[in-house]
Amino acid sequence: IGNTNALRTVNVGAGIATLEGAIIKATTTKLTNAASVLTLTNVNAVLTGAIDNTTGVDNVGVLNLNGALSQVTGNIGNTNALATISVGAGKATLGGAVIKATTTKLTDNASQVTFTNPVVVTGAIDNTGNANNGIVTFTGDSTVTGNIGNTNALATISVGAGKATLGGAIIKATTTKLTDNASQVTFTNPVVVTGAIDNTGNANNGIVTFTGDSTVTGNIGNTNALATISVGAGKATLGGAIIKATTTKLTDNASQVTFTNPVVVTGAIDNTGNANNGIVTFTGDSTVTGNIGNTNALATISVGAGKATLGGAIIKATTTKLTDNASQVTFTNPVVVTGAIDNTGNANNGIVTFTGDSTVTGNIGNTNALATISVGAGKATLGGAIIKATTTKLTDNASQVTFTNPVVVTGAIDNTGNANNGIVTFTGGSTVTGNIGNTNALATVNVGAGLLRVQGGVVKSNTINLTDNASQVTFTNPVVVTGAIDNTGNANNGIVTFTGDSTVTGNIGNTNALATISVGAGKATLGGAIIKATTTKLTDNASQVTFTNPVVVTGAIDNTGNANNGIVTFTGGSTVTGNIGNTNALATVNVGAGLLRVQGGVVKSNTINLTDNASQVTFTNPVVVTGAIDNTGNANNGIVTFTGDSTVTGNIGNTNALATVNVGAGLLRVQGGVVKSNTINLTDNASQVTFTNPVVVTGAIDNTGNANNGIVTFTGNSTVTGNIGNTNALATVNVGAGIATLEGAVIKATTTKLTNAASVLTLTNVNAVLTGAIDNTTGVDNVGVLNLNGALSQVTGNIGNTNALATISVGAGKATLGGAVIKATTTKLTDNASQVTFTNPVVVTGAIDNTGNANNGIATFTGDSTVTGNIGNTNALATVNVGAGLLRVQGGVVKSNTINLTDNASAVTFTNPVVVTGAIDNTGNANNGIVTFTGDSTVTGNIGNTNALATISVGAGKATLGGAIIKATTTKLTDNASQVTFTNPVVVTGAIDNTGNANNGIVTFTGDSTVTGNIGNTNALATVNVGAG
């Protein structure tokens, strides 16, 4: 029709107009009746011109395009929309800019419609044949106002160069294809796209735009990735397993995209609208290869049941939510997650996995804790203040997690890879509620500026490093820290606090000393060989610290809680460089097997207990030990050594005796009243020990250094049960005010000094030997007492050389005095069995007396000796023995049952007038021994009864002899004024002679008397008086 020239009009009235020609040319082919039907049947029909509905009523009239190739060059339904455009088996090519029909129907498997120019298709496009057949192709910017494929899905919607604007709510096609670099499809209304959307042109071209709530059931970009998927206001529900687009853009505050099935999103997801808007939801195992929220952060990334694998380097969303028990998100590459990651499902579900260096700026698990945060090879930098997960796992040798801000980590941090790998770093005040490194130890936990609170009971890390001056770590519950704690910042900074029973297996402060180790209520068991901190503080009444291995504690150990609380225990050879208990005294310091060296000058503890046979404590510097030192192990074990001037305020060895107390160079002051030690050794020339209060020293005191060095001083009533100076003599034993009772058999000191008017020295051993002198150094004579109470007591040196003692008291037993000077107001024999023997020539300055029962006590002199005072003034002695040598008696009273001259060389001279109450005898060989009287003298008993003396010499004065027996080879009157009077009947065996000037000397007899020898043989006497008898 109109082959030569186009007609102006072809009118189709009521009925079917079947046009079989190949050419139909008319300006307009009009359907003029509601029943008008135009059918083109030619295999290659070309209708040049428009087809219109001129009935004045829309949606009436039908156009059938039945040929293999049908073409309409003009608009269709421009005036009024047709009811139907029907495309049969073949391709309909429509060139008009306006296509209006209620429905454009593709009725056959081979049906196709191609819009060759930009077009507005007003109405629906449908497949009324078999499902998944029929092709619609748009060329140029095109619009379809209605549904596409409502009855049955098309095979293909093809969008060429230009934008296809689809306004229908239903778009069904096996594939909507974007075929050109400039292809675009925009769904202007909420829509359900059943089928796939694909780019069959060059990769990374083509744009799909959703407006309103939209659904795509199939893949997008399966063949080649689109350039853009744009989601406007509303939710795009994408059901395909493959979504490929350079970027899926959320462009509106209300934009959402939901992937309803497991999906691989190849490309980025972005928010190109206002920041912190837009929601992305994953359902099932999903993957996104690109960034999310790169331009502006999304509001939410929601991960449902399944694993979301995110490969982008940038993930920005206010919150990435794990909403299901099975939710997981894995960041497969280094990533910066700007925003929070949360679990909005049930608590302790959901897994987050980082691979490579990653950052999360927000909280993790704020609403509910995740099950796991997994950190692979690389560093996870977490900036949130809240991290909640059952476990944060470091899974690789290179795993690291850094908390860049103060944080509360609710849950555990663990190393599930190889042991001793993984680094955790805290910045600012932070808390970890669970264990750290429970499965395998971490390499390092770094604590920066701020306080890290660890609530878990297990912390395993090669090292916990305190890296900043303000670094602190507090274990708020009982804990086992397997590994070291170190300060890698400036020395003497960093604080570690233990609460409850806690253990640290490694060193503390090895690189640099910490400021403080604080031990609260409970026992801190420290196993490291190096503990360095300015102060290790015990802060609670129940605080304890136990060093389980040999250790060097560099710094002080202190009690900053209530006084007399806190226990410190050492095991093995250990050293403490600082003070112990400086602020407040500890309750106990326990020293186990090994040597504890204490370098500090202050040690305050109720008791330092040596608990093992091998326990030792050495104070390497001058020290004040406030408290006791005790042996709570087996008796006679444990060694204490002092170096320098030191003080112990309490007892030593109260429970069980120590083996040894060593006193080095310096003065040790012991204030306690009980000191029990096998031996107190003075080891240096300058060693001194002073007992400042009354004391019982159970054990010996010895000098193991050079002889005649070392000083021991007693103050108050004191007792020493053992020897003193057994190995080498001491220089001095000082006895202050009080009684010093020395029970040992050996007392060796250059001088034992009585330094106070109230000083008393008592030797109680049955066989005491005091080697050295005993002196009164008070500067005042006649003060100080020496008691010799043993069965055999010996003093080898002088007594009272500087100043005389008040008393030397000899109890039941024999006192052997070897000194040349014995000065005491009185030497007292106090018991029936008392004896005193002067073994060398001696000057006894003072009296010798018997203060016990009369006629008891023996005094024996050996060698030339002098007694300046009376003998036996209170009660007569039993015997005074004079051995070889001259005894000079200066006192005016001598009372003794007998004065025995026991040796051929024995002589006694009374240098002053004297009354000798008792006998004078020669118990040696007959005719030996000399008695000399000077001044008026009296002897009440016999002279020479056993054996005759050699000589009785009477000087100037009268010798009144009351005995009945006088036996001497010669009784000599040696002075002009010499007289001898026998006051009782007497037998004088021997001669009476005048060895002075002739005709001097008077002898008077009273009663019946006999003289067996000559009288006046040498020189005549002046007179012999014979009284009655």
Buried (B, 14 or more C-beta within 10 A) or exposed (E): BBEEEBBEBBBBEEEEBEBEBBBBBBBBBBBBBBBBBBBBBBEEBBBBBBBBBBBEEBBBBBBBBBBEBBBBBBBBBBBBBBBBBBBBBBBBBBBBBBBBBBBBBBBBBBBBBBBBBBBBBBBBBBBBBEBBBBBBBBBBBBBBBBBBBBBBBBBBBBBBBBBBBBBBBBBBBBBBBBBBBBBBBBBBBBBBBBBBBBBBBEBBBBBBBBBBBBBBBBBBBBBBBBBBBBBBBBBBBBBBBBBBBBBBBBBBBBBBBBBBBBBBBBBBBBBBBEBBBBBBBBBBBBBBBBBBBBBBBBBBBBBBBBBBBBBBBBBBBBBBBBBBEBBBBBBBBBBBBBBBBBBBBEBBBBBBBBBBBBBBBBBBBBBBBBBBBBBBBBBBBBBBBBBBBBBBBBBBEBBBBBBBBBBBBBBBBBBBBEBBBBBBBBBBBBBBBBBBBBBBBBBBBBBBBBBBBBBBBBBBBBBBBBBBEBBBBBBBBBBBBBBBBBBBBEBBBBBBBBBBBBBBBBBBBBBBBBBBBBBBBBBBBBBBBBBBBBBBBBBBEBBBBBBBBBBBBBBBBBBBBEBBBBBBBBBBBBBBBBBBBBBBBBBBBBBBBBBBBBBBBBBBBBBBBBBBEBBBBBBBBBBBBBBBBBBBBEBBBBBBBBBBBBBBBBBBBBBBBBBBBBBBBBBBBBBBBBBBBBBBBBBBEBBBBBBBBBBBBBBBBBBBBEBBBBBBBBBBBBBBBBBBBBBBBBBBBBBBBBBBBBBBBBBBBBBBBBBBEBBBBBBBBEEBBBBBBBBBBBEEBBBBBBBBBBEBBBBBBBBBBBBBBBBBBBBBBBBBBBBBBBBBBBBBBBBEBBBBBBBBBBBBBBBBBBBBEBBBBBBBBBBBBBBBBBBBBBBBBBBBBBBBBBBBBBBBBBBBBBBBBBBEBBBBBBBBBBBBBBBBBBBBEBBBBBBBBBBBBBBBBBBBBBBBBBBBBBBBBBBBBBBBBBBBBBBBBBBEBBBBBBBBEBBBBBBBBBBBEEEBBBBBBBBEBEBEBEBBEBBBBBEBEEEEE
